[in-house]
Amino acid sequence: MSKLTINEAAVNGYTHVYTADFNDLITIGNGGQATIAVVPAGAAVELVTVLEKTAFAGTTSLVIDVGTTGGDPDEYIDALDVDAMTVPVSNTGDVFTGAQSQAVGVAADTPVLLEVTDAAIASATAGEIVVGLRIADLSQF
């Protein structure tokens, strides 16, 4: 995960971006999770978007979740079938009941997790996703 510069964030609307290719997802493994960002105490997540930048090959049904709960990280993106994506997908998680009209705050530093579910992920030969987050961090003031 990389935190974008002020100029980058101003241009594209995201503050953090995580890019993972098929090798990264193979490393995470089926049912595995990786920390892709940390939401600082006092901050709020207002937008999470996933883009399939390069189509995946060799997988059977790549599904990802993005959230903060270790056992089931689906607060921001829930059960996204990456293989079926045709456009970027935003804010489908359990806590985004108001879609992009709501922000979800945290009281303490909170890791953001990406979970991979695909029994054939080890056979992937191509593919790349980009996860963009917009985190409003008022604690910096």
Summary of the structure (lengths in Angstrom):
residues: 141
radius of gyration: 14.5
end to end distance: 22.8
largest distance: 46.8
contacts: 446
relative contact order: 0.34
helix: 18%
strand: 45%
